[in-house]
Amino acid sequence: QPPPTLLYSKPRTPKNLPQPLAKMVLFKAPSSSISTAGGPKEVDHHEEVQMSA
């Protein structure tokens, strides 16, 4: 099973980003995905990614 982090961070963060930077982008992602996706589920998914990462 591939780590779920890759599935969520791939579209948002370039692969060459160091882990700390990638996490920062993940932290900012929920607020922007609220306006695009408009779903609280989106935020929950990102929170899970942050915890497992």
PyMOL commands that set and color helices and strands:
alter all, ss='L'
color gray80, all
select helices_A, chain A and resi 4-9+19-36+40-52
alter helices_A, ss='H'
color red, helices_A
deselect
rebuild
show_as cartoon
